[in-house]
Amino acid sequence: MFRRVDLDGFEVEAIGRNVARVSYATSLMKKSVLISTTEHLLSALIGTGIDNAIVELDNLELPILDGSARPFVDAILKSGIRKQRRPRTYLRMRREVEIREGDKFIAVYPADSYSVS
């Protein structure tokens, strides 16, 4: 979840329905409040196994840094990761799902282990 401290702590969840734009950068929006350039931080969070975090910012855009997720990964690893008591919930894919638009597509397939390509 992203929290805009410059807007009285307004929160924008990093969920599909809040995706506003994905052309060159991934932007989230809720009730006209925009959070831009989230893709590198979100990649760092998922890559380090974090699925529950509050990111506070005082601007509409996250810093681009070096243009990769690496600085975010380094900062996450330096600060440490804490396991939480509540068990995770998972989505189980029972059948394949594909969405195509022209020559582009995204798909999810059932598997016994986590894999992204």
Secondary structure, 3 states (H helix, E strand, C coil): CEEEHHHCCEEECCCHHHEEECCCCCEEEECCEEEECCHHHHHHHHHCCCCCCCEEECCCECCCCCCCCHHHHHHHHHHCCCCCCCCCCCCCCCCCEEEEECCEEEEECCCCCCCCC
